[in-house]
């Protein structure tokens, strides 16, 4: 499937709008919650590498982690900032 769009930043497959669907947000939240459960870690500092729009970052913050999110896609970072992350 070709996800190329005229407004897409070169080299990035996903764009901020790709993460807007409730299904995608639930999936990210579910995967993050499951990772926390499997790792058995309940507190600490986390670096969310490739944080995208920040939905996983948000879940980690909600359960008490101190999170720093980084992403090479400036549009993704701007979306995360708009969500207060």
BELVEN-V790956 format. One record per residue. RES is the residue in three letters. PHI is phi in degrees with one decimal (NA if undefined). D_LAST is the distance of its C-alpha to the last C-alpha in whole Angstrom. Layout:
RES & PHI & D_LAST
RES & PHI & D_LAST
This chain:
UNK & NA & 31
UNK & -87.8 & 30
UNK & -100.4 & 26
UNK & -67.7 & 27
UNK & -130.0 & 26
UNK & -56.1 & 27
UNK & -85.1 & 24
UNK & -69.5 & 23
UNK & -71.5 & 22
UNK & -57.1 & 25
UNK & 88.8 & 24
UNK & -113.3 & 21
UNK & -76.3 & 22
UNK & -104.4 & 19
UNK & -121.4 & 17
UNK & -50.5 & 14
UNK & -62.8 & 17
UNK & -66.3 & 18
UNK & -103.8 & 15
UNK & -79.4 & 16
UNK & -69.5 & 19
UNK & -57.8 & 19
UNK & -63.9 & 21
UNK & -66.4 & 18
UNK & -65.4 & 15
UNK & -62.4 & 18
UNK & -62.5 & 19
UNK & -62.3 & 16
UNK & -62.9 & 15
UNK & -63.2 & 19
UNK & -63.9 & 19
UNK & -66.5 & 16
UNK & -61.2 & 18
UNK & -66.3 & 21
UNK & -62.1 & 20
UNK & -60.7 & 19
UNK & -61.5 & 23
UNK & -66.6 & 25
UNK & -76.0 & 23
UNK & 70.1 & 24
UNK & -97.3 & 21
UNK & -114.4 & 20
UNK & -160.3 & 18
UNK & 132.3 & 17
UNK & -104.5 & 15
UNK & -129.3 & 14
UNK & -105.9 & 13
UNK & -91.4 & 12
UNK & -80.5 & 14
UNK & 76.3 & 14
UNK & -66.4 & 10
UNK & 57.8 & 11
UNK & -84.4 & 9
UNK & 94.8 & 7
UNK & -65.0 & 9
UNK & -68.6 & 11
UNK & -57.3 & 8
UNK & -61.0 & 7
UNK & -61.0 & 11
UNK & -62.1 & 11
UNK & -64.8 & 9
UNK & -59.7 & 11
UNK & -92.6 & 14
UNK & 110.1 & 14
UNK & -79.2 & 13
UNK & -91.3 & 11
UNK & -117.7 & 9
UNK & -119.1 & 9
UNK & -105.4 & 8
UNK & -132.5 & 11
UNK & -156.0 & 13
UNK & -75.1 & 16
UNK & -89.3 & 15
UNK & -60.3 & 14
UNK & -64.8 & 14
UNK & -63.7 & 11
UNK & -63.3 & 9
UNK & -62.8 & 10
UNK & -63.8 & 9
UNK & -60.9 & 5
UNK & -62.5 & 5
UNK & -66.4 & 7
UNK & -88.7 & 6
UNK & 86.1 & 4
UNK & -98.5 & 0
